[in-house]
Amino acid sequence: MDNAPIPFSSALRARSHAAHSSSESAGFMADLMSDAGTRDDYIALVAQHWFIYEALERAAERMRHDPVAAPFISDRLTRLPALEADLTFLIGADWRDRIGPLPTTRRYTRRIDEVGATWAGGFVAHHYTRYLGDLSGGLYIGRVMSRRFDFETNGIGFYLFDEIADPAAFKDVYRAQLDAAPWDEQERERVVEEVLLAYRFNTELFGDLADDKASRVA
């Protein structure tokens, strides 16, 4: 009988599966992936992504020399320049004056700022939730948006990881780093809880986006 312990990355994936599925099936995102969503809905999502990744990548700079967080930080994952190029294409050069964070985005970015300044495990939890998601379902979302709105590369640069030739291999290395992180069981549980919090933020953000859309079309 095999009594080998379950790798932390596998346990984390299993523990967060339901939250991940709930986030993916949120009404706003389900509509966006079908004919019910519009180009304006997509632009609204990209705008909120900018605030989230601005906080996350600012935190990454603070954590770059932390011995626990540093192995997870790779310039190949950086999304902010692509988001800014997308927003310039989608909205115009004055995009910064035309977007603002929704309530959940403000709470989400405050949490990233907090853990990104004080807690490596919490930073990794948010880093994992965003970037491994981007390298998984995010690649599919990019293809759907390209097909739905006739984008080539402009407008969907966020979903294009030109410097990662093999996303599956990259994710395997990332999961191995999770397994090797020097966390005891208590700390691992804290990281799992932070990942679940990140998924809750994502699900609640889709609710905000749906509410914002309703107010725009009312």
PyMOL commands that place a pseudoatom at each C-alpha (Angstrom):
pseudoatom trace, name=CA, resn=MET, resi=1, chain=A, elem=C, hetatm=0, pos=[0.000, 0.000, 0.000]
pseudoatom trace, name=CA, resn=ASP, resi=2, chain=A, elem=C, hetatm=0, pos=[1.390, 3.384, -1.037]
pseudoatom trace, name=CA, resn=ASN, resi=3, chain=A, elem=C, hetatm=0, pos=[1.448, 5.773, 1.916]
pseudoatom trace, name=CA, resn=ALA, resi=4, chain=A, elem=C, hetatm=0, pos=[3.472, 8.465, 0.162]
pseudoatom trace, name=CA, resn=PRO, resi=5, chain=A, elem=C, hetatm=0, pos=[2.325, 11.928, 1.172]
pseudoatom trace, name=CA, resn=ILE, resi=6, chain=A, elem=C, hetatm=0, pos=[0.339, 13.914, -1.374]
pseudoatom trace, name=CA, resn=PRO, resi=7, chain=A, elem=C, hetatm=0, pos=[2.488, 16.684, -2.871]
pseudoatom trace, name=CA, resn=PHE, resi=8, chain=A, elem=C, hetatm=0, pos=[1.437, 20.106, -1.684]
pseudoatom trace, name=CA, resn=SER, resi=9, chain=A, elem=C, hetatm=0, pos=[0.775, 21.290, -5.234]
pseudoatom trace, name=CA, resn=SER, resi=10, chain=A, elem=C, hetatm=0, pos=[-1.670, 18.406, -5.752]
pseudoatom trace, name=CA, resn=ALA, resi=11, chain=A, elem=C, hetatm=0, pos=[-3.396, 19.050, -2.435]
pseudoatom trace, name=CA, resn=LEU, resi=12, chain=A, elem=C, hetatm=0, pos=[-3.657, 22.754, -3.243]
pseudoatom trace, name=CA, resn=ARG, resi=13, chain=A, elem=C, hetatm=0, pos=[-5.140, 22.014, -6.644]
pseudoatom trace, name=CA, resn=ALA, resi=14, chain=A, elem=C, hetatm=0, pos=[-7.703, 19.638, -5.139]
pseudoatom trace, name=CA, resn=ARG, resi=15, chain=A, elem=C, hetatm=0, pos=[-8.642, 21.987, -2.302]
pseudoatom trace, name=CA, resn=SER, resi=16, chain=A, elem=C, hetatm=0, pos=[-9.184, 24.910, -4.672]
pseudoatom trace, name=CA, resn=HIS, resi=17, chain=A, elem=C, hetatm=0, pos=[-10.947, 23.028, -7.470]
pseudoatom trace, name=CA, resn=ALA, resi=18, chain=A, elem=C, hetatm=0, pos=[-14.486, 23.911, -6.388]
pseudoatom trace, name=CA, resn=ALA, resi=19, chain=A, elem=C, hetatm=0, pos=[-13.601, 27.584, -5.904]
pseudoatom trace, name=CA, resn=HIS, resi=20, chain=A, elem=C, hetatm=0, pos=[-11.914, 27.655, -9.299]
pseudoatom trace, name=CA, resn=SER, resi=21, chain=A, elem=C, hetatm=0, pos=[-14.954, 26.114, -10.976]
pseudoatom trace, name=CA, resn=SER, resi=22, chain=A, elem=C, hetatm=0, pos=[-17.275, 28.565, -9.241]
pseudoatom trace, name=CA, resn=SER, resi=23, chain=A, elem=C, hetatm=0, pos=[-15.214, 31.500, -10.460]
pseudoatom trace, name=CA, resn=GLU, resi=24, chain=A, elem=C, hetatm=0, pos=[-15.079, 30.209, -14.038]
pseudoatom trace, name=CA, resn=SER, resi=25, chain=A, elem=C, hetatm=0, pos=[-18.856, 29.692, -14.184]
pseudoatom trace, name=CA, resn=ALA, resi=26, chain=A, elem=C, hetatm=0, pos=[-19.765, 33.137, -12.813]
pseudoatom trace, name=CA, resn=GLY, resi=27, chain=A, elem=C, hetatm=0, pos=[-22.493, 34.699, -14.948]
pseudoatom trace, name=CA, resn=PHE, resi=28, chain=A, elem=C, hetatm=0, pos=[-20.443, 37.587, -16.331]
pseudoatom trace, name=CA, resn=MET, resi=29, chain=A, elem=C, hetatm=0, pos=[-17.622, 35.313, -17.452]
pseudoatom trace, name=CA, resn=ALA, resi=30, chain=A, elem=C, hetatm=0, pos=[-19.988, 32.673, -18.834]
pseudoatom trace, name=CA, resn=ASP, resi=31, chain=A, elem=C, hetatm=0, pos=[-21.687, 35.401, -20.892]
pseudoatom trace, name=CA, resn=LEU, resi=32, chain=A, elem=C, hetatm=0, pos=[-18.366, 36.771, -22.097]
pseudoatom trace, name=CA, resn=MET, resi=33, chain=A, elem=C, hetatm=0, pos=[-17.392, 33.333, -23.342]
pseudoatom trace, name=CA, resn=SER, resi=34, chain=A, elem=C, hetatm=0, pos=[-20.656, 33.112, -25.286]
pseudoatom trace, name=CA, resn=ASP, resi=35, chain=A, elem=C, hetatm=0, pos=[-22.591, 35.389, -27.601]
pseudoatom trace, name=CA, resn=ALA, resi=36, chain=A, elem=C, hetatm=0, pos=[-24.204, 37.096, -24.582]
pseudoatom trace, name=CA, resn=GLY, resi=37, chain=A, elem=C, hetatm=0, pos=[-21.027, 39.054, -23.814]
pseudoatom trace, name=CA, resn=THR, resi=38, chain=A, elem=C, hetatm=0, pos=[-19.929, 42.164, -25.703]
pseudoatom trace, name=CA, resn=ARG, resi=39, chain=A, elem=C, hetatm=0, pos=[-16.701, 43.856, -26.651]
pseudoatom trace, name=CA, resn=ASP, resi=40, chain=A, elem=C, hetatm=0, pos=[-17.418, 46.480, -23.989]
pseudoatom trace, name=CA, resn=ASP, resi=41, chain=A, elem=C, hetatm=0, pos=[-17.719, 43.692, -21.404]
pseudoatom trace, name=CA, resn=TYR, resi=42, chain=A, elem=C, hetatm=0, pos=[-14.303, 42.425, -22.429]
pseudoatom trace, name=CA, resn=ILE, resi=43, chain=A, elem=C, hetatm=0, pos=[-12.823, 45.917, -22.164]
pseudoatom trace, name=CA, resn=ALA, resi=44, chain=A, elem=C, hetatm=0, pos=[-14.300, 46.267, -18.667]
pseudoatom trace, name=CA, resn=LEU, resi=45, chain=A, elem=C, hetatm=0, pos=[-12.574, 43.033, -17.636]
pseudoatom trace, name=CA, resn=VAL, resi=46, chain=A, elem=C, hetatm=0, pos=[-9.225, 44.097, -19.098]
pseudoatom trace, name=CA, resn=ALA, resi=47, chain=A, elem=C, hetatm=0, pos=[-9.447, 47.361, -17.165]
pseudoatom trace, name=CA, resn=GLN, resi=48, chain=A, elem=C, hetatm=0, pos=[-9.911, 45.545, -13.849]
pseudoatom trace, name=CA, resn=HIS, resi=49, chain=A, elem=C, hetatm=0, pos=[-7.049, 43.209, -14.719]
pseudoatom trace, name=CA, resn=TRP, resi=50, chain=A, elem=C, hetatm=0, pos=[-4.768, 46.228, -15.021]
pseudoatom trace, name=CA, resn=PHE, resi=51, chain=A, elem=C, hetatm=0, pos=[-5.380, 47.249, -11.408]
pseudoatom trace, name=CA, resn=ILE, resi=52, chain=A, elem=C, hetatm=0, pos=[-4.917, 43.669, -10.165]
pseudoatom trace, name=CA, resn=TYR, resi=53, chain=A, elem=C, hetatm=0, pos=[-1.673, 43.045, -12.040]
pseudoatom trace, name=CA, resn=GLU, resi=54, chain=A, elem=C, hetatm=0, pos=[-0.309, 46.473, -11.207]
pseudoatom trace, name=CA, resn=ALA, resi=55, chain=A, elem=C, hetatm=0, pos=[-0.622, 45.490, -7.530]
pseudoatom trace, name=CA, resn=LEU, resi=56, chain=A, elem=C, hetatm=0, pos=[0.674, 41.955, -8.081]
pseudoatom trace, name=CA, resn=GLU, resi=57, chain=A, elem=C, hetatm=0, pos=[3.711, 42.956, -10.094]
pseudoatom trace, name=CA, resn=ARG, resi=58, chain=A, elem=C, hetatm=0, pos=[4.520, 45.790, -7.705]
pseudoatom trace, name=CA, resn=ALA, resi=59, chain=A, elem=C, hetatm=0, pos=[4.451, 43.190, -4.932]
pseudoatom trace, name=CA, resn=ALA, resi=60, chain=A, elem=C, hetatm=0, pos=[6.702, 40.936, -7.008]
pseudoatom trace, name=CA, resn=GLU, resi=61, chain=A, elem=C, hetatm=0, pos=[9.325, 43.673, -7.131]
pseudoatom trace, name=CA, resn=ARG, resi=62, chain=A, elem=C, hetatm=0, pos=[9.210, 43.923, -3.331]
pseudoatom trace, name=CA, resn=MET, resi=63, chain=A, elem=C, hetatm=0, pos=[9.423, 40.139, -2.981]
pseudoatom trace, name=CA, resn=ARG, resi=64, chain=A, elem=C, hetatm=0, pos=[12.079, 39.567, -5.632]
pseudoatom trace, name=CA, resn=HIS, resi=65, chain=A, elem=C, hetatm=0, pos=[14.834, 39.024, -3.042]
pseudoatom trace, name=CA, resn=ASP, resi=66, chain=A, elem=C, hetatm=0, pos=[12.759, 37.122, -0.499]
pseudoatom trace, name=CA, resn=PRO, resi=67, chain=A, elem=C, hetatm=0, pos=[14.211, 33.586, -0.234]
pseudoatom trace, name=CA, resn=VAL, resi=68, chain=A, elem=C, hetatm=0, pos=[10.769, 31.937, -0.243]
pseudoatom trace, name=CA, resn=ALA, resi=69, chain=A, elem=C, hetatm=0, pos=[9.025, 34.059, -2.867]
pseudoatom trace, name=CA, resn=ALA, resi=70, chain=A, elem=C, hetatm=0, pos=[11.928, 34.642, -5.271]
pseudoatom trace, name=CA, resn=PRO, resi=71, chain=A, elem=C, hetatm=0, pos=[11.878, 31.207, -7.000]
pseudoatom trace, name=CA, resn=PHE, resi=72, chain=A, elem=C, hetatm=0, pos=[8.314, 31.859, -8.177]
pseudoatom trace, name=CA, resn=ILE, resi=73, chain=A, elem=C, hetatm=0, pos=[9.002, 35.274, -9.709]
pseudoatom trace, name=CA, resn=SER, resi=74, chain=A, elem=C, hetatm=0, pos=[9.818, 35.246, -13.411]
pseudoatom trace, name=CA, resn=ASP, resi=75, chain=A, elem=C, hetatm=0, pos=[9.934, 38.153, -15.822]
pseudoatom trace, name=CA, resn=ARG, resi=76, chain=A, elem=C, hetatm=0, pos=[8.454, 35.815, -18.405]
pseudoatom trace, name=CA, resn=LEU, resi=77, chain=A, elem=C, hetatm=0, pos=[5.149, 36.039, -16.534]
pseudoatom trace, name=CA, resn=THR, resi=78, chain=A, elem=C, hetatm=0, pos=[4.979, 39.840, -16.453]
pseudoatom trace, name=CA, resn=ARG, resi=79, chain=A, elem=C, hetatm=0, pos=[1.600, 41.004, -17.789]
pseudoatom trace, name=CA, resn=LEU, resi=80, chain=A, elem=C, hetatm=0, pos=[1.460, 44.743, -17.128]
pseudoatom trace, name=CA, resn=PRO, resi=81, chain=A, elem=C, hetatm=0, pos=[3.073, 45.968, -20.395]
pseudoatom trace, name=CA, resn=ALA, resi=82, chain=A, elem=C, hetatm=0, pos=[0.734, 43.724, -22.404]
pseudoatom trace, name=CA, resn=LEU, resi=83, chain=A, elem=C, hetatm=0, pos=[-2.293, 44.981, -20.479]
pseudoatom trace, name=CA, resn=GLU, resi=84, chain=A, elem=C, hetatm=0, pos=[-1.273, 48.578, -21.115]
pseudoatom trace, name=CA, resn=ALA, resi=85, chain=A, elem=C, hetatm=0, pos=[-0.847, 47.890, -24.829]
pseudoatom trace, name=CA, resn=ASP, resi=86, chain=A, elem=C, hetatm=0, pos=[-4.245, 46.167, -24.891]
pseudoatom trace, name=CA, resn=LEU, resi=87, chain=A, elem=C, hetatm=0, pos=[-5.929, 49.108, -23.171]
pseudoatom trace, name=CA, resn=THR, resi=88, chain=A, elem=C, hetatm=0, pos=[-4.307, 51.577, -25.576]
pseudoatom trace, name=CA, resn=PHE, resi=89, chain=A, elem=C, hetatm=0, pos=[-5.674, 49.547, -28.479]
pseudoatom trace, name=CA, resn=LEU, resi=90, chain=A, elem=C, hetatm=0, pos=[-9.113, 48.988, -26.946]
pseudoatom trace, name=CA, resn=ILE, resi=91, chain=A, elem=C, hetatm=0, pos=[-9.769, 52.397, -25.366]
pseudoatom trace, name=CA, resn=GLY, resi=92, chain=A, elem=C, hetatm=0, pos=[-7.174, 54.860, -26.619]
pseudoatom trace, name=CA, resn=ALA, resi=93, chain=A, elem=C, hetatm=0, pos=[-4.072, 56.640, -25.406]
pseudoatom trace, name=CA, resn=ASP, resi=94, chain=A, elem=C, hetatm=0, pos=[-6.070, 58.263, -22.604]
pseudoatom trace, name=CA, resn=TRP, resi=95, chain=A, elem=C, hetatm=0, pos=[-7.171, 54.928, -21.119]
pseudoatom trace, name=CA, resn=ARG, resi=96, chain=A, elem=C, hetatm=0, pos=[-5.769, 55.779, -17.674]
pseudoatom trace, name=CA, resn=ASP, resi=97, chain=A, elem=C, hetatm=0, pos=[-8.256, 58.626, -17.372]
pseudoatom trace, name=CA, resn=ARG, resi=98, chain=A, elem=C, hetatm=0, pos=[-11.166, 56.430, -18.424]
pseudoatom trace, name=CA, resn=ILE, resi=99, chain=A, elem=C, hetatm=0, pos=[-10.950, 53.433, -16.100]
pseudoatom trace, name=CA, resn=GLY, resi=100, chain=A, elem=C, hetatm=0, pos=[-11.346, 52.933, -12.360]
pseudoatom trace, name=CA, resn=PRO, resi=101, chain=A, elem=C, hetatm=0, pos=[-11.280, 50.006, -9.955]
pseudoatom trace, name=CA, resn=LEU, resi=102, chain=A, elem=C, hetatm=0, pos=[-14.556, 48.361, -8.959]
pseudoatom trace, name=CA, resn=PRO, resi=103, chain=A, elem=C, hetatm=0, pos=[-15.219, 47.744, -5.225]
pseudoatom trace, name=CA, resn=THR, resi=104, chain=A, elem=C, hetatm=0, pos=[-13.976, 44.144, -5.263]
pseudoatom trace, name=CA, resn=THR, resi=105, chain=A, elem=C, hetatm=0, pos=[-10.888, 45.184, -7.212]
pseudoatom trace, name=CA, resn=ARG, resi=106, chain=A, elem=C, hetatm=0, pos=[-10.077, 47.738, -4.522]
pseudoatom trace, name=CA, resn=ARG, resi=107, chain=A, elem=C, hetatm=0, pos=[-10.391, 45.090, -1.800]
pseudoatom trace, name=CA, resn=TYR, resi=108, chain=A, elem=C, hetatm=0, pos=[-8.428, 42.583, -3.889]
pseudoatom trace, name=CA, resn=THR, resi=109, chain=A, elem=C, hetatm=0, pos=[-5.540, 44.950, -4.557]
pseudoatom trace, name=CA, resn=ARG, resi=110, chain=A, elem=C, hetatm=0, pos=[-5.424, 46.062, -0.927]
pseudoatom trace, name=CA, resn=ARG, resi=111, chain=A, elem=C, hetatm=0, pos=[-4.999, 42.432, 0.079]
pseudoatom trace, name=CA, resn=ILE, resi=112, chain=A, elem=C, hetatm=0, pos=[-2.241, 41.893, -2.487]
pseudoatom trace, name=CA, resn=ASP, resi=113, chain=A, elem=C, hetatm=0, pos=[-0.505, 45.019, -1.207]
pseudoatom trace, name=CA, resn=GLU, resi=114, chain=A, elem=C, hetatm=0, pos=[-0.794, 43.760, 2.364]
pseudoatom trace, name=CA, resn=VAL, resi=115, chain=A, elem=C, hetatm=0, pos=[0.576, 40.257, 1.862]
pseudoatom trace, name=CA, resn=GLY, resi=116, chain=A, elem=C, hetatm=0, pos=[3.070, 41.461, -0.745]
pseudoatom trace, name=CA, resn=ALA, resi=117, chain=A, elem=C, hetatm=0, pos=[4.693, 43.599, 1.926]
pseudoatom trace, name=CA, resn=THR, resi=118, chain=A, elem=C, hetatm=0, pos=[4.551, 41.233, 4.884]
pseudoatom trace, name=CA, resn=TRP, resi=119, chain=A, elem=C, hetatm=0, pos=[4.037, 37.568, 3.966]
pseudoatom trace, name=CA, resn=ALA, resi=120, chain=A, elem=C, hetatm=0, pos=[5.811, 35.564, 1.267]
pseudoatom trace, name=CA, resn=GLY, resi=121, chain=A, elem=C, hetatm=0, pos=[3.354, 32.660, 1.432]
pseudoatom trace, name=CA, resn=GLY, resi=122, chain=A, elem=C, hetatm=0, pos=[0.406, 34.980, 0.911]
pseudoatom trace, name=CA, resn=PHE, resi=123, chain=A, elem=C, hetatm=0, pos=[2.113, 36.636, -2.034]
pseudoatom trace, name=CA, resn=VAL, resi=124, chain=A, elem=C, hetatm=0, pos=[2.795, 33.223, -3.587]
pseudoatom trace, name=CA, resn=ALA, resi=125, chain=A, elem=C, hetatm=0, pos=[-0.869, 32.278, -3.099]
pseudoatom trace, name=CA, resn=HIS, resi=126, chain=A, elem=C, hetatm=0, pos=[-2.023, 35.231, -5.201]
pseudoatom trace, name=CA, resn=HIS, resi=127, chain=A, elem=C, hetatm=0, pos=[0.813, 34.786, -7.689]
pseudoatom trace, name=CA, resn=TYR, resi=128, chain=A, elem=C, hetatm=0, pos=[-0.150, 31.122, -8.139]
pseudoatom trace, name=CA, resn=THR, resi=129, chain=A, elem=C, hetatm=0, pos=[-3.864, 31.840, -8.505]
pseudoatom trace, name=CA, resn=ARG, resi=130, chain=A, elem=C, hetatm=0, pos=[-3.385, 34.448, -11.205]
pseudoatom trace, name=CA, resn=TYR, resi=131, chain=A, elem=C, hetatm=0, pos=[-0.455, 33.217, -13.281]
pseudoatom trace, name=CA, resn=LEU, resi=132, chain=A, elem=C, hetatm=0, pos=[-1.093, 29.490, -13.319]
pseudoatom trace, name=CA, resn=GLY, resi=133, chain=A, elem=C, hetatm=0, pos=[-4.671, 30.308, -14.200]
pseudoatom trace, name=CA, resn=ASP, resi=134, chain=A, elem=C, hetatm=0, pos=[-3.430, 32.524, -17.023]
pseudoatom trace, name=CA, resn=LEU, resi=135, chain=A, elem=C, hetatm=0, pos=[-1.275, 29.674, -18.344]
pseudoatom trace, name=CA, resn=SER, resi=136, chain=A, elem=C, hetatm=0, pos=[-4.222, 27.271, -18.190]
pseudoatom trace, name=CA, resn=GLY, resi=137, chain=A, elem=C, hetatm=0, pos=[-7.741, 28.515, -18.854]
pseudoatom trace, name=CA, resn=GLY, resi=138, chain=A, elem=C, hetatm=0, pos=[-6.443, 31.966, -19.692]
pseudoatom trace, name=CA, resn=LEU, resi=139, chain=A, elem=C, hetatm=0, pos=[-4.893, 30.703, -22.921]
pseudoatom trace, name=CA, resn=TYR, resi=140, chain=A, elem=C, hetatm=0, pos=[-8.288, 29.323, -23.945]
pseudoatom trace, name=CA, resn=ILE, resi=141, chain=A, elem=C, hetatm=0, pos=[-10.029, 32.590, -23.014]
pseudoatom trace, name=CA, resn=GLY, resi=142, chain=A, elem=C, hetatm=0, pos=[-7.595, 34.467, -25.237]
pseudoatom trace, name=CA, resn=ARG, resi=143, chain=A, elem=C, hetatm=0, pos=[-8.427, 32.226, -28.195]
pseudoatom trace, name=CA, resn=VAL, resi=144, chain=A, elem=C, hetatm=0, pos=[-12.159, 32.702, -27.644]
pseudoatom trace, name=CA, resn=MET, resi=145, chain=A, elem=C, hetatm=0, pos=[-11.812, 36.490, -27.399]
pseudoatom trace, name=CA, resn=SER, resi=146, chain=A, elem=C, hetatm=0, pos=[-9.714, 36.529, -30.547]
pseudoatom trace, name=CA, resn=ARG, resi=147, chain=A, elem=C, hetatm=0, pos=[-12.373, 34.592, -32.426]
pseudoatom trace, name=CA, resn=ARG, resi=148, chain=A, elem=C, hetatm=0, pos=[-15.347, 36.517, -31.018]
pseudoatom trace, name=CA, resn=PHE, resi=149, chain=A, elem=C, hetatm=0, pos=[-14.008, 40.027, -31.514]
pseudoatom trace, name=CA, resn=ASP, resi=150, chain=A, elem=C, hetatm=0, pos=[-11.662, 39.520, -34.488]
pseudoatom trace, name=CA, resn=PHE, resi=151, chain=A, elem=C, hetatm=0, pos=[-8.502, 40.276, -32.531]
pseudoatom trace, name=CA, resn=GLU, resi=152, chain=A, elem=C, hetatm=0, pos=[-5.160, 39.072, -33.817]
pseudoatom trace, name=CA, resn=THR, resi=153, chain=A, elem=C, hetatm=0, pos=[-2.592, 40.097, -31.233]
pseudoatom trace, name=CA, resn=ASN, resi=154, chain=A, elem=C, hetatm=0, pos=[-3.746, 43.643, -30.456]
pseudoatom trace, name=CA, resn=GLY, resi=155, chain=A, elem=C, hetatm=0, pos=[-6.327, 43.483, -27.686]
pseudoatom trace, name=CA, resn=ILE, resi=156, chain=A, elem=C, hetatm=0, pos=[-5.373, 40.046, -26.380]
pseudoatom trace, name=CA, resn=GLY, resi=157, chain=A, elem=C, hetatm=0, pos=[-1.691, 40.540, -25.603]
pseudoatom trace, name=CA, resn=PHE, resi=158, chain=A, elem=C, hetatm=0, pos=[-2.438, 39.762, -21.963]
pseudoatom trace, name=CA, resn=TYR, resi=159, chain=A, elem=C, hetatm=0, pos=[-3.131, 36.162, -22.953]
pseudoatom trace, name=CA, resn=LEU, resi=160, chain=A, elem=C, hetatm=0, pos=[-0.026, 35.741, -25.114]
pseudoatom trace, name=CA, resn=PHE, resi=161, chain=A, elem=C, hetatm=0, pos=[3.041, 34.415, -23.288]
pseudoatom trace, name=CA, resn=ASP, resi=162, chain=A, elem=C, hetatm=0, pos=[5.575, 34.741, -26.058]
pseudoatom trace, name=CA, resn=GLU, resi=163, chain=A, elem=C, hetatm=0, pos=[8.497, 33.962, -23.765]
pseudoatom trace, name=CA, resn=ILE, resi=164, chain=A, elem=C, hetatm=0, pos=[7.007, 30.692, -22.477]
pseudoatom trace, name=CA, resn=ALA, resi=165, chain=A, elem=C, hetatm=0, pos=[7.282, 28.154, -25.273]
pseudoatom trace, name=CA, resn=ASP, resi=166, chain=A, elem=C, hetatm=0, pos=[5.872, 25.256, -23.241]
pseudoatom trace, name=CA, resn=PRO, resi=167, chain=A, elem=C, hetatm=0, pos=[3.252, 26.369, -20.693]
pseudoatom trace, name=CA, resn=ALA, resi=168, chain=A, elem=C, hetatm=0, pos=[2.742, 22.819, -19.413]
pseudoatom trace, name=CA, resn=ALA, resi=169, chain=A, elem=C, hetatm=0, pos=[6.438, 22.413, -18.626]
pseudoatom trace, name=CA, resn=PHE, resi=170, chain=A, elem=C, hetatm=0, pos=[6.535, 25.847, -16.977]
pseudoatom trace, name=CA, resn=LYS, resi=171, chain=A, elem=C, hetatm=0, pos=[3.605, 24.890, -14.761]
pseudoatom trace, name=CA, resn=ASP, resi=172, chain=A, elem=C, hetatm=0, pos=[5.286, 21.610, -13.826]
pseudoatom trace, name=CA, resn=VAL, resi=173, chain=A, elem=C, hetatm=0, pos=[8.355, 23.519, -12.619]
pseudoatom trace, name=CA, resn=TYR, resi=174, chain=A, elem=C, hetatm=0, pos=[6.155, 25.960, -10.705]
pseudoatom trace, name=CA, resn=ARG, resi=175, chain=A, elem=C, hetatm=0, pos=[4.335, 23.110, -8.950]
pseudoatom trace, name=CA, resn=ALA, resi=176, chain=A, elem=C, hetatm=0, pos=[7.663, 21.518, -8.064]
pseudoatom trace, name=CA, resn=GLN, resi=177, chain=A, elem=C, hetatm=0, pos=[8.655, 24.827, -6.470]
pseudoatom trace, name=CA, resn=LEU, resi=178, chain=A, elem=C, hetatm=0, pos=[5.426, 24.781, -4.450]
pseudoatom trace, name=CA, resn=ASP, resi=179, chain=A, elem=C, hetatm=0, pos=[6.280, 21.291, -3.237]
pseudoatom trace, name=CA, resn=ALA, resi=180, chain=A, elem=C, hetatm=0, pos=[9.798, 22.415, -2.283]
pseudoatom trace, name=CA, resn=ALA, resi=181, chain=A, elem=C, hetatm=0, pos=[8.766, 25.570, -0.427]
pseudoatom trace, name=CA, resn=PRO, resi=182, chain=A, elem=C, hetatm=0, pos=[9.889, 25.429, 3.237]
pseudoatom trace, name=CA, resn=TRP, resi=183, chain=A, elem=C, hetatm=0, pos=[6.387, 25.528, 4.700]
pseudoatom trace, name=CA, resn=ASP, resi=184, chain=A, elem=C, hetatm=0, pos=[5.171, 23.391, 7.578]
pseudoatom trace, name=CA, resn=GLU, resi=185, chain=A, elem=C, hetatm=0, pos=[1.591, 22.082, 7.634]
pseudoatom trace, name=CA, resn=GLN, resi=186, chain=A, elem=C, hetatm=0, pos=[0.264, 25.165, 9.390]
pseudoatom trace, name=CA, resn=GLU, resi=187, chain=A, elem=C, hetatm=0, pos=[1.818, 27.487, 6.832]
pseudoatom trace, name=CA, resn=ARG, resi=188, chain=A, elem=C, hetatm=0, pos=[0.610, 25.341, 3.959]
pseudoatom trace, name=CA, resn=GLU, resi=189, chain=A, elem=C, hetatm=0, pos=[-2.917, 25.604, 5.328]
pseudoatom trace, name=CA, resn=ARG, resi=190, chain=A, elem=C, hetatm=0, pos=[-2.560, 29.390, 5.465]
pseudoatom trace, name=CA, resn=VAL, resi=191, chain=A, elem=C, hetatm=0, pos=[-1.440, 29.403, 1.821]
pseudoatom trace, name=CA, resn=VAL, resi=192, chain=A, elem=C, hetatm=0, pos=[-4.433, 27.259, 0.814]
pseudoatom trace, name=CA, resn=GLU, resi=193, chain=A, elem=C, hetatm=0, pos=[-6.797, 29.639, 2.603]
pseudoatom trace, name=CA, resn=GLU, resi=194, chain=A, elem=C, hetatm=0, pos=[-5.220, 32.598, 0.811]
pseudoatom trace, name=CA, resn=VAL, resi=195, chain=A, elem=C, hetatm=0, pos=[-5.678, 30.892, -2.555]
pseudoatom trace, name=CA, resn=LEU, resi=196, chain=A, elem=C, hetatm=0, pos=[-9.347, 30.343, -1.701]
pseudoatom trace, name=CA, resn=LEU, resi=197, chain=A, elem=C, hetatm=0, pos=[-9.604, 34.022, -0.795]
pseudoatom trace, name=CA, resn=ALA, resi=198, chain=A, elem=C, hetatm=0, pos=[-8.098, 34.968, -4.170]
pseudoatom trace, name=CA, resn=TYR, resi=199, chain=A, elem=C, hetatm=0, pos=[-10.716, 32.857, -5.942]
pseudoatom trace, name=CA, resn=ARG, resi=200, chain=A, elem=C, hetatm=0, pos=[-13.456, 34.529, -3.906]
pseudoatom trace, name=CA, resn=PHE, resi=201, chain=A, elem=C, hetatm=0, pos=[-12.170, 37.908, -5.003]
pseudoatom trace, name=CA, resn=ASN, resi=202, chain=A, elem=C, hetatm=0, pos=[-12.294, 36.766, -8.611]
pseudoatom trace, name=CA, resn=THR, resi=203, chain=A, elem=C, hetatm=0, pos=[-15.843, 35.462, -8.314]
pseudoatom trace, name=CA, resn=GLU, resi=204, chain=A, elem=C, hetatm=0, pos=[-17.015, 38.626, -6.552]
pseudoatom trace, name=CA, resn=LEU, resi=205, chain=A, elem=C, hetatm=0, pos=[-15.322, 40.750, -9.205]
pseudoatom trace, name=CA, resn=PHE, resi=206, chain=A, elem=C, hetatm=0, pos=[-17.393, 39.052, -11.889]
pseudoatom trace, name=CA, resn=GLY, resi=207, chain=A, elem=C, hetatm=0, pos=[-20.454, 39.997, -9.848]
pseudoatom trace, name=CA, resn=ASP, resi=208, chain=A, elem=C, hetatm=0, pos=[-19.272, 43.620, -9.755]
pseudoatom trace, name=CA, resn=LEU, resi=209, chain=A, elem=C, hetatm=0, pos=[-18.710, 43.575, -13.505]
pseudoatom trace, name=CA, resn=ALA, resi=210, chain=A, elem=C, hetatm=0, pos=[-22.221, 42.217, -14.065]
pseudoatom trace, name=CA, resn=ASP, resi=211, chain=A, elem=C, hetatm=0, pos=[-23.691, 44.920, -11.810]
pseudoatom trace, name=CA, resn=ASP, resi=212, chain=A, elem=C, hetatm=0, pos=[-21.660, 47.598, -13.562]
pseudoatom trace, name=CA, resn=LYS, resi=213, chain=A, elem=C, hetatm=0, pos=[-22.894, 46.365, -16.940]
pseudoatom trace, name=CA, resn=ALA, resi=214, chain=A, elem=C, hetatm=0, pos=[-26.490, 46.437, -15.731]
pseudoatom trace, name=CA, resn=SER, resi=215, chain=A, elem=C, hetatm=0, pos=[-26.073, 50.048, -14.614]
pseudoatom trace, name=CA, resn=ARG, resi=216, chain=A, elem=C, hetatm=0, pos=[-24.555, 50.994, -17.970]
pseudoatom trace, name=CA, resn=VAL, resi=217, chain=A, elem=C, hetatm=0, pos=[-27.363, 49.505, -20.048]
pseudoatom trace, name=CA, resn=ALA, resi=218, chain=A, elem=C, hetatm=0, pos=[-30.242, 50.493, -17.761]
for i in range(1, 218): cmd.bond("trace and resi %d" % i, "trace and resi %d" % (i + 1))
show_as sticks, trace
zoom trace
